[in-house]
């Protein structure tokens, strides 16, 4: 299987390149090597590589920055996916595109499933939802929504990858440095451990599972404070942790408060995701082993 990976320098791209590269031919492309907002460049690259699968890990992930730069957010998260879908269709390749929980407004009390109607609250979520729609332009496609992604560079000791948009990575970095950490008590998530996302992606592809939309998160849900406390207890630095509410922190863009996702459909397709506690435990062990 030949796999073309866009956005290979990000957390998920690093994990995909490392894990899938062990068994498949992976062509990993950084932003400097392929500008996915250039449709002609995308098409020419697909014609040159002739991939069986295109994995789109490229994204504009600055949630607050998107409010001030909607053009870039829409170009990268939305319209670029249309170019990738066109290239996948011409190449007869499967397109895998990664989405986000920010397509929801958080106004529920039970985990969202794939039938839930999106209602993004800001530019970032809207741009990602647009990308989901465009991904459907590929004849065979998977849209995998991930949430609170963490751990892409942990096993490789890649501190740069860890810092790319990962709340948990930054929390653990701070704890290990002896700095105080704040955790939201009123924002509920289902974290996604990057290596587990990669293995789930591989399982779907190898099983030739039904195409479409899946929630690709670790099993369970917790507030960010609960996630941080679990890590802090393991690191024996619980005293560094302070509970806070979202109202106490000023942000440019609104955040959905309850965004746990159900991964039941993913499990039915043959990709069972471990509990988030198990994922965090393995992540911390991987970081320890890499130091």
BAFIRO-271646 format. One line per field, with one value per atom (N, C-alpha, C): residue in three letters; x, y, z. Coordinates in steps of 0.02 Angstrom, whole numbers, plus 50000, padded with zeros to 5 digits. Layout:
! residues N
rest: Ala:...;
px: X:...;
py: Y:...;
pz: Z:...;
//
This chain:
! residues 291
rest: Unk:Unk:Unk:Unk:Unk:Unk:Unk:Unk:Unk:Unk:Unk:Unk:Unk:Unk:Unk:Unk:Unk:Unk:Unk:Unk:Unk:Unk:Unk:Unk:Unk:Unk:Unk:Unk:Unk:Unk:Unk:Unk:Unk:Unk:Unk:Unk:Unk:Unk:Unk:Unk:Unk:Unk:Unk:Unk:Unk:Unk:Unk:Unk:Unk:Unk:Unk:Unk:Unk:Unk:Unk:Unk:Unk:Unk:Unk:Unk:Unk:Unk:Unk:Unk:Unk:Unk:Unk:Unk:Unk:Unk:Unk:Unk:Unk:Unk:Unk:Unk:Unk:Unk:Unk:Unk:Unk:Unk:Unk:Unk:Unk:Unk:Unk:Unk:Unk:Unk:Unk:Unk:Unk:Unk:Unk:Unk:Unk:Unk:Unk:Unk:Unk:Unk:Unk:Unk:Unk:Unk:Unk:Unk:Unk:Unk:Unk:Unk:Unk:Unk:Unk:Unk:Unk:Unk:Unk:Unk:Unk:Unk:Unk:Unk:Unk:Unk:Unk:Unk:Unk:Unk:Unk:Unk:Unk:Unk:Unk:Unk:Unk:Unk:Unk:Unk:Unk:Unk:Unk:Unk:Unk:Unk:Unk:Unk:Unk:Unk:Unk:Unk:Unk:Unk:Unk:Unk:Unk:Unk:Unk:Unk:Unk:Unk:Unk:Unk:Unk:Unk:Unk:Unk:Unk:Unk:Unk:Unk:Unk:Unk:Unk:Unk:Unk:Unk:Unk:Unk:Unk:Unk:Unk:Unk:Unk:Unk:Unk:Unk:Unk:Unk:Unk:Unk:Unk:Unk:Unk:Unk:Unk:Unk:Unk:Unk:Unk:Unk:Unk:Unk:Unk:Unk:Unk:Unk:Unk:Unk:Unk:Unk:Unk:Unk:Unk:Unk:Unk:Unk:Unk:Unk:Unk:Unk:Unk:Unk:Unk:Unk:Unk:Unk:Unk:Unk:Unk:Unk:Unk:Unk:Unk:Unk:Unk:Unk:Unk:Unk:Unk:Unk:Unk:Unk:Unk:Unk:Unk:Unk:Unk:Unk:Unk:Unk:Unk:Unk:Unk:Unk:Unk:Unk:Unk:Unk:Unk:Unk:Unk:Unk:Unk:Unk:Unk:Unk:Unk:Unk:Unk:Unk:Unk:Unk:Unk:Unk:Unk:Unk:Unk:Unk:Unk:Unk:Unk:Unk:Unk:Unk:Unk:Unk:Unk:Unk:Unk:Unk:Unk:Unk:Unk:Unk:Unk:Unk:Unk:Unk:Unk:Unk:Unk:Unk:Unk:Unk:Unk:Unk:Unk:Unk:Unk:Unk:Unk:Unk:Unk:Unk:Unk:Unk:Unk:Unk:Unk:Unk:Unk:Unk:Unk:Unk:Unk:Unk:Unk:Unk:Unk:Unk:Unk:Unk:Unk:Unk:Unk:Unk:Unk:Unk:Unk:Unk:Unk:Unk:Unk:Unk:Unk:Unk:Unk:Unk:Unk:Unk:Unk:Unk:Unk:Unk:Unk:Unk:Unk:Unk:Unk:Unk:Unk:Unk:Unk:Unk:Unk:Unk:Unk:Unk:Unk:Unk:Unk:Unk:Unk:Unk:Unk:Unk:Unk:Unk:Unk:Unk:Unk:Unk:Unk:Unk:Unk:Unk:Unk:Unk:Unk:Unk:Unk:Unk:Unk:Unk:Unk:Unk:Unk:Unk:Unk:Unk:Unk:Unk:Unk:Unk:Unk:Unk:Unk:Unk:Unk:Unk:Unk:Unk:Unk:Unk:Unk:Unk:Unk:Unk:Unk:Unk:Unk:Unk:Unk:Unk:Unk:Unk:Unk:Unk:Unk:Unk:Unk:Unk:Unk:Unk:Unk:Unk:Unk:Unk:Unk:Unk:Unk:Unk:Unk:Unk:Unk:Unk:Unk:Unk:Unk:Unk:Unk:Unk:Unk:Unk:Unk:Unk:Unk:Unk:Unk:Unk:Unk:Unk:Unk:Unk:Unk:Unk:Unk:Unk:Unk:Unk:Unk:Unk:Unk:Unk:Unk:Unk:Unk:Unk:Unk:Unk:Unk:Unk:Unk:Unk:Unk:Unk:Unk:Unk:Unk:Unk:Unk:Unk:Unk:Unk:Unk:Unk:Unk:Unk:Unk:Unk:Unk:Unk:Unk:Unk:Unk:Unk:Unk:Unk:Unk:Unk:Unk:Unk:Unk:Unk:Unk:Unk:Unk:Unk:Unk:Unk:Unk:Unk:Unk:Unk:Unk:Unk:Unk:Unk:Unk:Unk:Unk:Unk:Unk:Unk:Unk:Unk:Unk:Unk:Unk:Unk:Unk:Unk:Unk:Unk:Unk:Unk:Unk:Unk:Unk:Unk:Unk:Unk:Unk:Unk:Unk:Unk:Unk:Unk:Unk:Unk:Unk:Unk:Unk:Unk:Unk:Unk:Unk:Unk:Unk:Unk:Unk:Unk:Unk:Unk:Unk:Unk:Unk:Unk:Unk:Unk:Unk:Unk:Unk:Unk:Unk:Unk:Unk:Unk:Unk:Unk:Unk:Unk:Unk:Unk:Unk:Unk:Unk:Unk:Unk:Unk:Unk:Unk:Unk:Unk:Unk:Unk:Unk:Unk:Unk:Unk:Unk:Unk:Unk:Unk:Unk:Unk:Unk:Unk:Unk:Unk:Unk:Unk:Unk:Unk:Unk:Unk:Unk:Unk:Unk:Unk:Unk:Unk:Unk:Unk:Unk:Unk:Unk:Unk:Unk:Unk:Unk:Unk:Unk:Unk:Unk:Unk:Unk:Unk:Unk:Unk:Unk:Unk:Unk:Unk:Unk:Unk:Unk:Unk:Unk:Unk:Unk:Unk:Unk:Unk:Unk:Unk:Unk:Unk:Unk:Unk:Unk:Unk:Unk:Unk:Unk:Unk:Unk:Unk:Unk:Unk:Unk:Unk:Unk:Unk:Unk:Unk:Unk:Unk:Unk:Unk:Unk:Unk:Unk:Unk:Unk:Unk:Unk:Unk:Unk:Unk:Unk:Unk:Unk:Unk:Unk:Unk:Unk:Unk:Unk:Unk:Unk:Unk:Unk:Unk:Unk:Unk:Unk:Unk:Unk:Unk:Unk:Unk:Unk:Unk:Unk:Unk:Unk:Unk:Unk:Unk:Unk:Unk:Unk:Unk:Unk:Unk:Unk:Unk:Unk:Unk:Unk:Unk:Unk:Unk:Unk:Unk:Unk:Unk:Unk:Unk:Unk:Unk:Unk:Unk:Unk:Unk:Unk:Unk:Unk:Unk:Unk:Unk:Unk:Unk:Unk:Unk:Unk:Unk:Unk:Unk:Unk:Unk:Unk:Unk:Unk:Unk:Unk:Unk:Unk:Unk:Unk:Unk:Unk:Unk:Unk:Unk:Unk:Unk:Unk:Unk:Unk:Unk:Unk:Unk:Unk:Unk:Unk:Unk:Unk:Unk:Unk:Unk:Unk:Unk:Unk:Unk:Unk:Unk:Unk:Unk:Unk:Unk:Unk:Unk:Unk:Unk:Unk:Unk:Unk:Unk:Unk:Unk:Unk:Unk:Unk:Unk:Unk:Unk:Unk:Unk:Unk:Unk:Unk:Unk:Unk:Unk:Unk:Unk:Unk:Unk:Unk:Unk:Unk:Unk:Unk:Unk:Unk:Unk:Unk:Unk:Unk:Unk:Unk:Unk:Unk:Unk:Unk:Unk:Unk:Unk:Unk:Unk:Unk:Unk:Unk:Unk:Unk:Unk:Unk:Unk:Unk;
px: 50043:50000:50044:50031:50067:50023:50050:50012:50044:50005:50028:50001:50045:50026:50039:49987:49996:50000:50035:50042:50082:50135:50171:50212:50219:50258:50217:50151:50107:50104:50069:50066:50041:49985:49957:50000:50025:50068:50131:50160:50220:50204:50148:50128:50113:50077:50060:50122:50168:50228:50270:50275:50316:50285:50219:50187:50173:50141:50126:50188:50239:50301:50337:50318:50349:50328:50269:50242:50223:50211:50188:50237:50230:50269:50235:50267:50237:50275:50238:50266:50241:50284:50265:50284:50235:50246:50230:50278:50268:50236:50215:50183:50229:50295:50343:50352:50331:50339:50276:50219:50156:50107:50090:50040:49972:49934:49870:49818:49832:49785:49795:49844:49858:49831:49772:49742:49786:49820:49863:49921:49950:50006:49983:49924:49897:49886:49857:49842:49907:49956:50019:50055:50052:50085:50051:49985:49949:49965:49971:49989:50059:50104:50173:50179:50146:50152:50108:50049:49999:49984:49958:49947:49884:49884:49823:49779:49811:49776:49807:49765:49787:49762:49808:49791:49804:49751:49758:49764:49826:49839:49852:49850:49861:49799:49810:49753:49777:49732:49742:49708:49749:49722:49719:49733:49731:49659:49625:49554:49540:49579:49569:49592:49648:49674:49628:49588:49541:49489:49473:49423:49449:49514:49544:49570:49577:49603:49559:49496:49450:49469:49500:49518:49567:49618:49667:49636:49596:49563:49520:49480:49437:49477:49531:49572:49603:49632:49668:49620:49573:49528:49470:49453:49394:49412:49429:49436:49494:49546:49602:49579:49530:49506:49470:49439:49407:49460:49518:49572:49597:49603:49625:49574:49510:49458:49459:49472:49477:49536:49593:49652:49642:49607:49593:49548:49499:49452:49488:49531:49568:49616:49646:49695:49665:49598:49564:49591:49609:49636:49582:49592:49548:49572:49526:49543:49523:49571:49556:49568:49515:49519:49500:49538:49527:49490:49434:49391:49401:49351:49358:49290:49293:49233:49206:49245:49224:49169:49148:49089:49025:49029:48971:48973:48914:48911:48913:48914:48921:48857:48801:48738:48701:48736:48705:48731:48705:48728:48752:48746:48769:48818:48864:48913:48880:48907:48883:48898:48850:48865:48867:48878:48887:48823:48766:48703:48686:48723:48710:48720:48677:48681:48734:48783:48835:48807:48840:48822:48884:48932:48994:48983:49024:49016:49062:49113:49162:49188:49235:49263:49300:49338:49376:49330:49279:49233:49197:49179:49144:49190:49253:49300:49312:49314:49324:49263:49204:49143:49141:49162:49166:49212:49268:49314:49283:49243:49208:49164:49127:49082:49122:49177:49216:49249:49267:49298:49251:49187:49138:49141:49179:49187:49231:49269:49309:49264:49275:49232:49233:49291:49297:49331:49298:49325:49306:49349:49335:49346:49297:49304:49307:49364:49374:49381:49331:49334:49376:49428:49470:49459:49480:49466:49523:49545:49596:49654:49679:49733:49796:49830:49891:49938:50002:50050:50080:50074:50101:50176:50213:50286:50315:50273:50298:50349:50333:50376:50444:50444:50506:50544:50516:50547:50545:50495:50491:50453:50490:50458:50423:50449:50416:50347:50342:50277:50229:50255:50212:50181:50217:50193:50142:50130:50086:50012:49986:49914:49888:49931:49909:49903:49841:49830:49864:49854:49883:49959:49988:50060:50088:50056:50079:50070:50015:50005:50060:50075:50127:50195:50210:50272:50279:50224:50225:50235:50199:50206:50277:50306:50374:50425:50407:50451:50435:50385:50368:50326:50295:50254:50180:50142:50071:50031:49977:49934:49862:49824:49752:49713:49659:49618:49544:49510:49440:49396:49354:49307:49241:49231:49167:49174:49228:49236:49251:49204:49207:49227:49276:49303:49313:49326:49348:49415:49471:49536:49553:49597:49619:49695:49720:49792:49815:49861:49879:49897:49938:49951:49889:49841:49779:49738:49739:49705:49735:49801:49835:49815:49814:49797:49723:49680:49609:49602:49640:49639:49661:49715:49740:49688:49656:49606:49549:49526:49472:49493:49554:49578:49588:49619:49634:49571:49520:49458:49411:49432:49388:49319:49320:49259:49216:49151:49108:49135:49136:49162:49113:49136:49093:49124:49081:49100:49106:49161:49172:49200:49183:49214:49272:49333:49394:49426:49397:49421:49430:49470:49476:49411:49398:49335:49328:49269:49255:49255:49244:49243:49265:49288:49311:49317:49315:49331:49407:49427:49499:49534:49500:49529:49540:49492:49499:49555:49562:49617:49684:49688:49751:49767:49715:49727:49752:49724:49747:49822:49843:49913:49955:49928:49966:49977:49927:49935:49990:49991:50042:50111:50115:50180:50198:50152:50162:50172:50130:50134:50064:50019:49950:49943:49991:49987:49994:50019:50027:49963:49911:49850:49798:49768:49715:49653:49594:49532:49509:49487:49460:49400:49361:49304:49321:49285:49298:49283:49236:49220:49278:49323:49379:49437:49434:49489:49462:49490:49467:49496:49452:49473:49438:49471:49443:49382:49387:49334:49300:49234:49199:49218:49217:49231:49169:49154:49098:49115:49070:49086:49079:49029:49021:49030:49087:49100:49126:49104:49121:49091:49128:49105:49098:49048:49039:49077:49117:49154:49124:49060:49027:49026:49015:49014:49083:49135:49203:49217:49195:49205:49168:49108:49069:49105:49143:49180:49245:49261:49320:49379:49370:49425:49406:49423:49405:49459:49438:49484:49488:49548:49555:49528:49514:49493:49545:49522:49569:49620:49600:49647:49705:49690:49741:49787:49757:49797:49844:49820:49863:49919:49904:49956:50011:49992:50041:50080:50045:50078:50132:50116:50164:50223:50209:50264:50309:50279:50318:50362:50335:50375:50433:50420:50473:50528:50507:50556:50597:50570:50605:50655:50653:50699:50764;
py: 49940:50000:50062:50108:50171:50226:50261:50310:50379:50428:50497:50534:50564:50599:50673:50713:50786:50810:50865:50891:50844:50815:50762:50787:50853:50880:50891:50885:50894:50831:50836:50780:50716:50720:50660:50637:50685:50667:50631:50653:50620:50548:50539:50472:50426:50452:50412:50392:50438:50424:50371:50377:50329:50260:50256:50191:50156:50191:50160:50148:50189:50181:50116:50082:50018:49963:49970:49917:49940:50005:50029:50080:50092:50144:50211:50253:50316:50374:50416:50478:50534:50558:50607:50677:50721:50788:50841:50884:50942:50998:51050:51107:51139:51140:51170:51127:51064:51019:51012:51028:51028:51077:51127:51176:51150:51123:51091:51142:51207:51258:51273:51241:51249:51186:51190:51131:51099:51139:51111:51072:51100:51065:50999:50999:50938:50885:50905:50858:50830:50874:50851:50803:50817:50772:50704:50703:50639:50600:50634:50600:50572:50607:50584:50525:50529:50477:50417:50430:50377:50336:50370:50336:50292:50243:50204:50240:50277:50313:50382:50432:50499:50514:50526:50543:50617:50654:50727:50746:50759:50781:50856:50890:50961:50998:51049:51086:51153:51200:51264:51255:51247:51228:51284:51345:51401:51424:51398:51411:51486:51520:51591:51631:51610:51646:51644:51591:51584:51640:51665:51720:51782:51793:51852:51839:51775:51757:51702:51718:51666:51643:51686:51667:51608:51613:51559:51495:51503:51445:51409:51446:51416:51384:51417:51391:51324:51320:51260:51204:51222:51171:51153:51198:51186:51172:51225:51218:51174:51169:51125:51052:51035:50967:50950:51000:50989:50969:51002:50984:50914:50895:50827:50775:50791:50744:50735:50789:50785:50742:50752:50712:50638:50626:50557:50523:50560:50532:50515:50559:50546:50488:50481:50429:50363:50362:50303:50286:50338:50329:50340:50310:50323:50387:50431:50492:50485:50495:50497:50568:50599:50668:50670:50707:50709:50773:50763:50818:50834:50867:50892:50894:50893:50901:50972:51020:51089:51102:51051:51059:51060:51046:51046:51106:51124:51182:51162:51097:51075:51079:51090:51098:51034:50981:50917:50890:50833:50802:50731:50705:50638:50643:50596:50599:50602:50644:50650:50587:50564:50512:50542:50501:50526:50554:50540:50566:50635:50657:50723:50778:50828:50883:50933:50948:50996:51066:51103:51173:51209:51222:51254:51323:51342:51406:51459:51441:51490:51473:51514:51506:51439:51421:51359:51299:51292:51236:51237:51297:51303:51282:51302:51283:51208:51178:51105:51067:51094:51063:51067:51123:51131:51077:51066:51014:50945:50931:50866:50858:50910:50906:50895:50931:50923:50854:50825:50758:50707:50719:50673:50673:50719:50720:50664:50633:50575:50514:50472:50414:50369:50360:50322:50366:50379:50426:50405:50424:50418:50487:50511:50572:50549:50558:50535:50596:50606:50662:50642:50680:50670:50728:50720:50772:50774:50835:50844:50796:50797:50753:50764:50709:50716:50658:50669:50614:50596:50638:50619:50609:50649:50644:50613:50585:50561:50505:50454:50396:50413:50464:50483:50536:50558:50611:50677:50686:50744:50800:50844:50897:50947:50958:51005:50980:50915:50887:50890:50880:50881:50950:51002:51070:51093:51055:51078:51068:51116:51117:51066:51039:50988:51014:51017:51041:50995:50930:50884:50885:50888:50891:50952:51009:51069:51063:51032:51021:50978:50924:50878:50912:50949:50986:51032:51067:51113:51076:51021:50982:50958:50932:50906:50960:51022:51079:51112:51085:51111:51174:51187:51247:51231:51279:51267:51254:51216:51197:51208:51236:51246:51197:51169:51123:51143:51143:51163:51108:51130:51084:51080:51124:51127:51118:51088:51070:50996:50958:50885:50861:50816:50794:50718:50691:50622:50626:50624:50635:50581:50600:50554:50548:50488:50475:50461:50501:50497:50427:50388:50320:50277:50285:50247:50268:50332:50357:50325:50321:50290:50217:50180:50109:50100:50144:50140:50155:50204:50220:50159:50129:50070:50013:50004:49950:49961:50022:50037:50022:50043:50033:49959:49923:49853:49810:49830:49793:49814:49865:49893:49908:49941:49956:50005:50006:50053:50124:50160:50228:50275:50335:50384:50415:50437:50476:50431:50440:50403:50451:50438:50474:50431:50457:50420:50448:50432:50456:50396:50406:50354:50348:50289:50275:50312:50339:50374:50449:50482:50555:50581:50643:50673:50748:50785:50856:50863:50920:50931:50928:50949:50945:50872:50828:50758:50725:50744:50718:50741:50805:50832:50801:50790:50760:50688:50651:50582:50582:50629:50633:50656:50705:50733:50680:50639:50585:50537:50520:50475:50505:50571:50605:50629:50617:50636:50712:50749:50822:50853:50820:50842:50911:50930:50995:51053:51040:51093:51111:51070:51076:51119:51165:51209:51203:51192:51189:51259:51269:51333:51319:51371:51366:51403:51387:51420:51494:51514:51585:51626:51593:51629:51641:51614:51621:51653:51710:51746:51714:51698:51671:51709:51713:51749:51712:51646:51605:51565:51555:51514:51441:51405:51333:51295:51240:51198:51166:51170:51146:51070:51041:50968:50942:50909:50884:50813:50774:50703:50672:50626:50592:50517:50487:50415:50382:50330:50294:50225:50216:50152:50129:50175:50157:50133:50165:50145:50074:50059:49992:49940:49957:49910:49895:49944:49935:49896:49879:49838:49876:49940:49979:50000:49959:49971:50015:50073:50119:50107:50102:50091:50151:50142:50198:50253:50314:50370:50364:50334:50325:50280:50226:50181:50218:50260:50298:50346:50382:50429:50392:50334:50295:50275:50251:50231:50291:50347:50408:50431:50431:50452:50404:50339:50290:50301:50317:50329:50390:50442:50502:50487:50447:50430:50390:50343:50301:50340:50395:50434:50483:50492:50540:50507;
pz: 50000:50000:50000:49955:49953:49983:50033:50070:50063:50042:50039:50099:50138:50199:50192:50198:50199:50271:50282:50350:50394:50368:50403:50462:50470:50525:50588:50583:50641:50683:50740:50786:50754:50720:50689:50631:50592:50536:50559:50614:50641:50660:50695:50717:50658:50609:50550:50512:50501:50464:50499:50565:50604:50605:50619:50628:50562:50515:50451:50409:50420:50383:50397:50450:50466:50417:50388:50345:50275:50266:50202:50173:50108:50077:50090:50130:50150:50119:50084:50057:50102:50146:50197:50173:50169:50143:50194:50207:50250:50210:50246:50213:50162:50177:50130:50068:50071:50014:49972:50003:49965:49997:49959:49981:49959:50007:49989:49967:49977:49954:49879:49849:49777:49741:49711:49679:49626:49586:49534:49564:49618:49651:49681:49710:49739:49685:49629:49576:49546:49535:49507:49554:49619:49667:49668:49666:49664:49601:49545:49483:49485:49520:49525:49573:49631:49682:49667:49639:49625:49689:49740:49804:49803:49847:49859:49910:49954:50008:50016:50025:50042:50113:50159:50228:50239:50249:50258:50331:50352:50421:50424:50368:50367:50392:50433:50460:50488:50488:50523:50591:50643:50709:50760:50739:50786:50793:50845:50854:50862:50903:50912:50851:50822:50764:50705:50700:50644:50644:50703:50706:50672:50673:50642:50572:50555:50488:50458:50446:50420:50350:50310:50242:50242:50284:50288:50316:50369:50399:50348:50310:50261:50204:50185:50130:50148:50209:50229:50251:50294:50323:50278:50233:50191:50119:50082:50009:49989:50029:50012:50011:50053:50054:49989:49959:49894:49842:49845:49799:49811:49874:49891:49869:49876:49854:49779:49743:49670:49650:49684:49669:49686:49742:49762:49710:49687:49638:49573:49550:49488:49496:49556:49568:49591:49599:49626:49695:49733:49800:49853:49910:49967:50001:50017:50053:50126:50171:50242:50266:50292:50316:50390:50429:50501:50521:50556:50577:50651:50680:50748:50783:50850:50891:50888:50864:50862:50811:50775:50731:50772:50837:50881:50929:50956:51001:51075:51089:51159:51200:51167:51204:51217:51235:51249:51315:51336:51398:51388:51327:51311:51252:51247:51192:51124:51081:51013:50973:50933:50885:50815:50765:50697:50666:50696:50670:50698:50747:50777:50726:50728:50680:50702:50660:50678:50688:50732:50744:50770:50726:50748:50776:50825:50859:50833:50796:50772:50704:50681:50614:50607:50657:50653:50642:50684:50677:50610:50587:50523:50466:50469:50416:50415:50474:50477:50451:50465:50440:50363:50336:50264:50234:50267:50244:50245:50295:50298:50236:50220:50162:50098:50090:50028:50025:50082:50082:50049:50054:50025:49949:49920:49848:49822:49866:49846:49841:49791:49782:49843:49873:49936:49987:50042:50091:50162:50208:50280:50310:50346:50386:50459:50491:50559:50605:50646:50694:50754:50767:50825:50873:50934:50984:51035:51051:51103:51090:51029:51008:51050:51067:51106:51089:51104:51102:51035:50984:50919:50918:50956:50954:51016:51060:51124:51117:51076:51072:51041:50998:50966:51004:51060:51098:51061:51019:50975:51011:51045:51084:51039:50979:50933:50914:50899:50881:50940:51001:51060:51070:51050:51062:51011:50960:50907:50925:50962:50974:51022:51067:51112:51184:51209:51277:51327:51321:51370:51367:51309:51303:51340:51331:51365:51441:51462:51534:51564:51531:51556:51554:51502:51499:51559:51576:51632:51698:51708:51769:51779:51726:51730:51745:51726:51739:51807:51843:51908:51905:51848:51841:51856:51880:51895:51832:51838:51782:51802:51755:51766:51722:51750:51711:51716:51658:51657:51689:51734:51766:51729:51681:51646:51570:51549:51478:51474:51445:51443:51374:51371:51308:51308:51249:51240:51204:51240:51209:51157:51110:51058:51062:51076:51078:51006:50981:50910:50886:50922:50898:50893:50938:50934:50873:50857:50797:50734:50733:50676:50668:50723:50720:50700:50723:50702:50628:50604:50532:50492:50514:50479:50480:50537:50542:50493:50486:50439:50367:50350:50282:50266:50313:50299:50298:50337:50338:50281:50243:50192:50221:50279:50315:50275:50289:50254:50259:50204:50205:50239:50254:50285:50347:50391:50451:50512:50549:50611:50664:50727:50783:50807:50799:50814:50877:50934:50999:51045:51097:51147:51186:51212:51245:51311:51323:51385:51378:51433:51433:51501:51503:51565:51555:51610:51604:51596:51573:51566:51634:51686:51752:51771:51755:51772:51732:51669:51629:51658:51674:51702:51769:51810:51876:51868:51820:51808:51791:51748:51730:51790:51828:51884:51938:51952:52001:51979:51915:51889:51895:51887:51890:51961:52007:52077:52084:52050:52055:52056:52091:52093:52124:52167:52200:52152:52091:52042:52006:52016:51977:52012:51973:51999:51955:51984:51944:51925:51864:51841:51797:51783:51737:51673:51620:51556:51559:51601:51607:51636:51670:51702:51655:51595:51547:51484:51466:51407:51343:51296:51231:51176:51119:51062:51034:51030:51002:51057:51051:51101:51095:51152:51152:51172:51139:51161:51228:51276:51343:51349:51317:51319:51249:51237:51170:51171:51219:51217:51155:51124:51064:51076:51046:51050:50993:51010:50958:50944:50961:50953:50880:50833:50763:50740:50764:50748:50772:50833:50861:50820:50798:50757:50692:50667:50604:50614:50678:50691:50720:50736:50765:50836:50884:50954:50986:51012:51044:51119:51148:51220:51260:51324:51367:51368:51379:51379:51436:51492:51548:51527:51491:51466:51417:51375:51326:51361:51411:51447:51483:51512:51546:51497:51437:51387:51361:51355:51332:51381:51446:51496:51499:51490:51489:51429:51371:51310:51318:51350:51361:51408:51460:51507:51472:51429:51394:51344:51319:51268:51297:51363:51394:51415;
//
